Amino acid sequence: MKHTLIKKSSLAMAIAVGLNGMSGAAIAQSATEQAESTEVIEVTGIRTALASALAEKRAAANIKEVIKAEDIGKLPDNNLAEVLENITGVQIDRTNGVGTGVQIRGTSANRVEINGVSSVSSGAGRTGISFEDLPAALISSLEVTKASTAKTVEGSVGGTINLRTLRGNSLKERLTQFRVQAENSDLADSTTAKFSGTFGDNWETDLGKVGVVVTASLAEQDVASANPRFDRDRVNEPGSSPSSESFPFLRTQFLDQPLNARNYETKNMTASIELQKTDDLKFYFDATINDQESADTNSRAFFSGVGGNPVIDNTTGHTFETINLGTVDGKYGMLDLGEVQVVTSGILGVGSEVVGGRDRIDPNLRTGNSNSARQTTSRVFAFGSEYSADKYQLTLEASYSDSESDNPSLNSSLDFINPNGVQPGPGTFNDNGTPAIFNIANDTFEFGIAQGLPETPTTAQLLNPSNYALRSIGEGLRTREGTEAALRADITYDVSDLNSFFTDVDAGIRWNKTTNTTDNMSSSNSFGNWNRPRADLFSEIVVPGASNFGDVDSRTLFVSDYLIIDNDVSFNNPQLVLNTINDAIATNNALQGSEVNSLLATPTTSISSFFDIEEVTTAMYVQGNYEAELGDVFVTGNVGVRYVTTDLESLGNSEVNGVVTPSSESSDYDFVLPRINVNAELSDDMILRLGIGKDIRRPNFDSLSTSATFGASASGTVNVGNPALEPEEIWSYDLSLEYYFSPSSFVSAGIFHKERTNLITSIQDEPAEPIGATGQIERDVTAPCEDGGIFNPNVPPENYNVFSSRTDTQGICVAKRSQINANGTETQSGIEFAAQYDLSEYEDELGWASGFGIIANYTYQESGAALDEFRNASGAINQILGRTDTDNSTPSLADDVVTERITLDKLSENAYNITMFYDKHDFSVRMRYTWRDAFTETLGRMRFNIPPVVGARGQLNMSVNYDVNEMVSVGIDGVNLTRDDRTRWCFNEGTLLCEQSLTDRRVTLGVTVKL
């Protein structure tokens, strides 16, 4: 029987309203609105949508990018992140193949607005609503502002994303549309449904012209990825064990086979009510409501104890490769790390040693499941009025945004007790050994159970519940809530008759109060005794784990047969799991004749992880908009200044040596942010643009907290906040040249440069890992961790893993991470090229072939590597390289210990996007290939304490649409058609492979009906 990662889901049932594929809707705006919103245009196809977006970009007073609804509807994009990938200078990152992270010009520090109103993050970040929470169905158009005006709300480093929804009074006729889609994910082996639709109309009434638009969507999506992990970050020295060689090499440390599945259920609605009371007075109310549940149900089989002496002494069949680790930018100069020998294959035999008077047998086969969810409700409301008089226009707006997320989790792990080996008893540790085989070839990790050895288990033994013992049960609930209430007033005053340079002056004031609260409840239950409950006592909730790991790339080595606690039951009925485990504990206690294990602990509030932060900000701006003729050159633009003042209060708890103390921190700051934009029409079709401006980026809320969260793993990192953090300051300089040679065709080239001071970055303090007399790592297991790290009191000795042989203590020193304002000024510089062209002007000559077109963009960017902050690599890499000089006391860099300068995360040096399209005779095709260069990624747990490098990756997407008639169209979309993988490398790309992520291919069929 084949057990797949996600069972096939039934199609979701819903009716929703959306703009996906909208055509035939006319968007009409008054002359006073054209500077800020969509111009009058009949959207009938891809080329017309491209021309509409290009016209808005051309008329803009600053540097920005625009995408319109028809363009979005004809792309195979599921959410806001994937839509944004089409824009020059924007790269995205994916989780299980779904777009989740967005970088604008190499940074994730951006802002997301909906109709110009701030959205709120589902966590503790500052960007706003999560990108995967907003489906493309809701988007009428969007813009990315790269060069801010004084009116632009502060908070972006790369740019501000504004998602715009449709308003009823812009429609020339009633709009009614529905779309039905079915998406298949091949690795998840699942087909799910998406329904969306729109209704919009306007009416003349006694009160004035009333317009209403309602857009909604209901979607389900299943995705999956396989993420084999193979740690090689420990050293085998010559003569240290029977498996040693004549040279030192990086040996096997950990083998992990996780299969990650995620199910999205998303309900979204946007609504707009607009009242045009008179030609001069308008009222509006906009609402966006998002309700998403993303559920992770993951299963894994992994080998632990791989780094123990019994395994090292019984490893055979080693093969090796020579890897040049390349160079890193060290504290005292560039360090050439040179070559190391790294193990690539072998058999990890079963061995034993006496530790504390008991036999420890390794390696251990363990299995586990993890079930977690993010249940998020986000809302954005805005009520406003616009009044126009002869000389001025006044806008008043009140808005409220919030986001509340619950993150429940239930995780479990089991130990496979191999019936072919020594059985656990009073004189042994709580598990025994299972042999493993591994092989690394062609940048692929493969490993499984070694066959043909005395200890090799059979399939029947691997699927027998009596051969599994309960290892751990963890339960948690994290609650996060963020809000922002804002009031703003803006006025534009015509001053053209007072001078010959400024046409009008903008001024405004904005007040907002922002809050962010996090609370955490958890329980951790570990079972370290040899006579703990076996799985046959709770077999009704035990099932085979996913067996389709080999489907991801036709690998031959993987663990195909193992048992886990049922993911479906754990997620849908966690109380049943807890009750069943408690019954098993009680039964086992009765069988043992004593209370060998306590019942599961009830989750309790983690006092040390609580924080509540409140910010109150007042911002004022004044901006002059100008136009002038300098010879034959017509120049427009704006110059202004924004003043921002913020008061902040942070409430939390600090923990020192187990003592929790409530804490309160207050701070305030203010900034003056000058901004200028210049647009010079060098000819009728050529525009030169210049933008200069200053902005700030506030620290994430959890970075400002005094609290910390402690898990139950010795390999976990404890994050500690820093309420003394200051906002980052950014100066941005932009210059671009745009040439428009037809309504839907243009080329552009631009350069940008950013100077970032007080950059917020993370540092990590690692605990010392001295090697004991038996060759075992022996971390400090007592507070206060004088040799580095932070004491975690929650880690029981059975979870010490390879970090200590002690069994008589509770707690261990673990890595501590905190945020700082880095010393120095970091820079980002880059160039951007974009082109858009179609053959529509040659329709008479080419006929059907005039429907072809191309869109392409390329971005090159680099950081200045100027920060004076460095990370210290862990001891293993210094050990194998023979580096011992900690303070550059010798004249050579060759013996300096490895350090690495902290640089910008998520910055890819090169990125490009090429789209070929055809749009004619009711038939349209889009084929897009996106590629981004390697980038670094700071993680909670990093091998060698150095951020890994995510390898360069490309992705091919395609969509085909056909208009059956004026009312019905059909389409098929393909995402990640070539199933390109995501890789992580240690030190440099292409050197030491650390982890793979093998992702899904998704194909979607859809039908759109317009009434």
ABEGO torsion letter per residue (X at the ends): XBBBABBBBBBBBBBBBBABGBBGBBBBBBAAAAAABBBBBBBABAAAAAAAAAAAAAABABBBBBBBAAAAAABBBABAAAAAAABBGBBBBBBGGBBABBBBGGBABBBBBBGGBBBBBABABAAEBBAAABBAAABABBBBBABBBAABBBGBAAEBBBBBBBBAAABABBBBBBBBBBBBBAAAGBBBBBBBBBBBBBBBBAAEBBBBBBBBBBBBBBBBBBBBBBBBABBBBBGABAABBABBBBBBABBBBBBBBBBBBBBBBBBBBBBBABAABBBBBBBBBBBBBBBBBBBBBBBBGAABAAAAAABBGBBBBBBBAEBBBBAAEBBBAEBBBBBABEBBBBBBBBBGGBBBBOBBBBBBBBBBBBBBBBBBBBBBBBBBBAABBBBBBBBBBBBBBBBBBBBBBBBBBBAABBBBBAABBABBBBBBBBBBBGGBBBBBBBBGBAABBBAAAAABAAABBBABBBBBBBBBBBBBBBBBBBBBBBAAAABAABABBBBBBBBBBBBBBBBBBBBBBBBABAABBBAAAAAAABBBBBAAAAAAAGBABBBABBBBBBAAAAAABAAAAAAAAAAAAAAAAAAAGBBABBBBBBBBBBAAABBBBBBBBBBBBBBBBBBBBBEABBBBEBBBBBBBBBBBBBBBBBBBGGBBBBBBBBBBBBBBBBBBBBBBBABAABBBBBBBBBBBBBBBAAAABABBBBBABAABBBBBBBAABBBBBBBBBBBBBBBBABAABBBBBBBBBBBBBGBBBBBBBBBBBBBBAAGBBBBBABOAGAAEEBBBAABBAAAAEAABABAABBEBBBBBBBBBBBBEBBBBBBBBBBBBBBAAAAAAAAEAAAABBBBBBBBBBBBAGABABBBBBBAAAAAAAGBABAAGABABAAABBBBBBBBBBGBBABBBBBBBBBBBGGBBBBBBBBBBBBBBBBBABBBGGBBBBBBBBBBBBBBBBBBABAABBBBBBBBGAAGBBBBBBBGBBGBBBABBBBBBBBBBBBBBBBX
